[in-house]
Amino acid sequence: MPPAFSPEERSRIIERLLDTATRLFAAQGLRKTSLEELTAPAGIAKSSLYAFFASKEDLYFEAMLRQSEQVRQRVIDEGLNRGTDTRDALRRFLRATVAELDTNPLYRRLMSHPQEMAAVAARLTPERMAAASGGPMADLLQFLGTRLDGDPQVLLGVLRAVLLTPLHAEHLGADVYPAVMDRLIDAVTEGLTS
């Protein structure tokens, strides 16, 4: 049985686990990250992880949730909600999301490896999954459903297709990638809102 931890120790250990998990899951992914790699920096045994999180997947989920409010603020509040009209709002959202993909390794990993989120979701209870029921995609779906004609899922698919482009930036070339993204975002927002 894992030892009892004081509230201060719990807080310190949880913070260390989340920091380590964010870094390792972004770099290596869920499957390649071992319990030993996650727990050693926190100074706890592998079995002690379960005193803090129900599973490795639960830790991944918490690391994702930890960033979700900042991501939401950057892509929804500072992007989508600041648009002067629908076209400008979509353009701002896509640019903010591309910037997030370019600078946030965990968010990039979630976008480029959707099977990891599926593996995480499969191990969580419905109540735990409900913690992520909001989020930027829910806001975006509401926006699409009220401002654009067409099936919101199809529109969301179009936007996801744009957001897969940063994952292939090296194939486009560093010298043209920013211009390609600007043109692609302009073309898609123009096409969706015309």
Secondary structure by P-SEA (a helix, b strand, c coil): ccccccaaaaaaaaaaaaaaaaaaaacccccccccccccccccccccccccccccaaaaaaaaaaaaaaaaaaacccccccccccaaaaaaaaaaaaaaaaaccaaaaaaaacaaaaaaaaaaccaaaaaaacccaaaaaaaaaaccccccaaaaaaaaaaaaaccccccccccccaaaaaaaaaaaaaaaacc
